[in-house]
Structure formats: C-alpha cells, structure tokens
C-alpha cells in the first residue's frame, strides 16, 4: 500500500494503529450479562484516539502543536490501559489479554515520550 501522508512514515503511528485494531478485536468479543456499551465504546474511542492524535498533530504547522497532540495521544493510551484494567477486574477480559495490551501500550508510550523529547530538544 502506497503511503500518501507524512504521518504514515511514523513508526509510532503505525504501532498505534495496530494497537487500536487489537483493542477493538478484544472489545468485539466481550460478553457480559448486561452489556455496558458506553464503556466498550469508550474503550474503542480511547484506543483509536492514540493514532488519530498522532496523525492530526503531524499535520499541524508547528512543533509545539504537534507536541500537544502527542500529549493527548499519550493520555488516550493511558485511558485505554485503565479501561482494560477495569475490564479485567470485571472478568470481561482475561489477564493474558490485559498483559498483551499493557506490553503493547508500554512500547507505544515510550515511543511517544521519546518523540516528545526529540521535539523539545529540536526547539531549544
């Protein structure tokens, strides 16, 4: 598939897209006696927000704006992990699914933080 947008070259964006797909795959299989659709939708929204904010930030005109969107992306990542922890505690997902998402999220979080630090260094 040919890359048409500058954000597609960012490895962190690529991993964030894969992260979101994996979270949605897990969410689609959640079965509860009483469906908690709002929470499941929030999980899907938070997980997709990571890649969406990276892409939107990359499309901005300044490094400062890009950095702000990276902070939002990192916040969405943490929100996703928190929801997955809650879902695991409720028994809606198994511990191995949580561990997989936490590991994936930890990698993405480090990449986002590194990118933020790199931008900060280039601005000083």
C-alpha positions in Angstrom: 0.0 0.0 0.0 1.5 3.3 -1.1 1.9 5.9 1.7 0.2 9.2 0.8 0.5 11.1 4.1 3.6 12.2 6.1 2.3 10.7 9.4 2.3 7.2 7.8 6.1 7.2 7.9 6.0 7.5 11.7 6.6 4.1 13.3 4.8 5.2 16.5 1.7 5.9 14.3 1.9 2.5 12.7 2.1 0.8 16.0 -0.7 2.9 17.4 -3.0 1.8 14.5 -2.1 -1.9 15.2 -2.7 -1.3 18.9 -6.2 0.1 18.2 -7.0 -2.8 15.9 -6.0 -5.3 18.6 -8.0 -3.5 21.3 -11.1 -3.4 19.0 -10.6 -7.1 18.3 -10.7 -7.8 22.0 -13.7 -5.4 22.6 -15.7 -7.2 19.9 -15.6 -10.4 21.8 -16.6 -9.0 25.2 -19.7 -10.8 26.6 -21.4 -9.6 29.7 -24.7 -10.4 31.2 -25.6 -6.7 30.9 -23.8 -5.1 28.0 -22.0 -2.0 29.0 -22.0 -0.4 25.6 -20.9 3.0 26.7 -17.7 1.6 28.4 -16.9 -0.6 25.4 -17.4 2.4 23.0 -15.2 4.5 25.3 -12.5 1.8 25.0 -12.7 1.8 21.3 -12.7 5.6 21.2 -9.7 5.9 23.5 -7.7 3.3 21.6 -8.3 4.9 18.2 -7.6 8.3 19.7 -3.9 7.4 20.1 -3.2 7.1 16.3 -5.7 9.8 15.4 -4.0 12.4 17.6 -0.5 11.4 16.3 -1.8 11.9 12.8 -3.6 15.1 13.5 -0.6 16.5 15.3 1.8 15.7 12.5 -0.5 17.7 10.2 -0.1 20.8 12.2 2.2 23.7 11.3 4.3 23.9 14.4 6.3 21.5 16.5 4.6 22.9 19.6 1.2 22.0 18.3 2.5 18.5 17.3 3.8 18.0 20.8 0.5 19.0 22.3 -1.3 16.3 20.2 1.3 13.8 21.3 0.5 14.6 24.9 -3.2 14.0 24.1 -2.3 10.7 22.4 -0.3 9.5 25.4 -3.3 10.4 27.6 -5.6 8.4 25.4 -3.2 5.5 25.7 -3.3 5.6 29.5 -7.1 5.8 29.3 -7.2 2.7 27.2 -4.9 0.8 29.6 -7.1 1.9 32.5 -10.3 0.7 30.9 -8.6 -2.6 30.1 -7.6 -3.0 33.8 -11.2 -2.3 34.8 -12.5 -4.8 32.2 -10.1 -7.4 33.5 -11.2 -6.8 37.1 -14.8 -7.2 36.0 -13.9 -10.5 34.3 -14.8 -9.3 30.9 -11.3 -10.0 29.5 -8.6 -12.4 30.7 -5.3 -11.4 32.3 -3.3 -12.5 29.2 -5.3 -10.0 27.1 -4.6 -7.3 29.6 -0.9 -8.2 29.7 -0.7 -8.1 25.9 -2.3 -4.7 25.7 -0.2 -3.3 28.6 3.0 -4.5 26.9 2.0 -3.1 23.6 0.9 0.2 25.3 4.2 0.4 27.2 6.1 0.3 23.9 4.0 2.9 22.3 4.1 5.1 25.4 7.9 5.1 25.3 7.9 5.9 21.6 5.6 8.9 22.2 7.7 10.2 25.1 10.9 9.8 23.0 9.3 11.7 20.2 8.1 14.5 22.6 11.7 14.7 24.0 13.2 14.8 20.5 10.9 17.7 19.5 11.7 19.6 22.7 15.4 19.2 22.0 15.0 20.5 18.4 13.1 23.5 19.7 15.8 24.7 22.1 
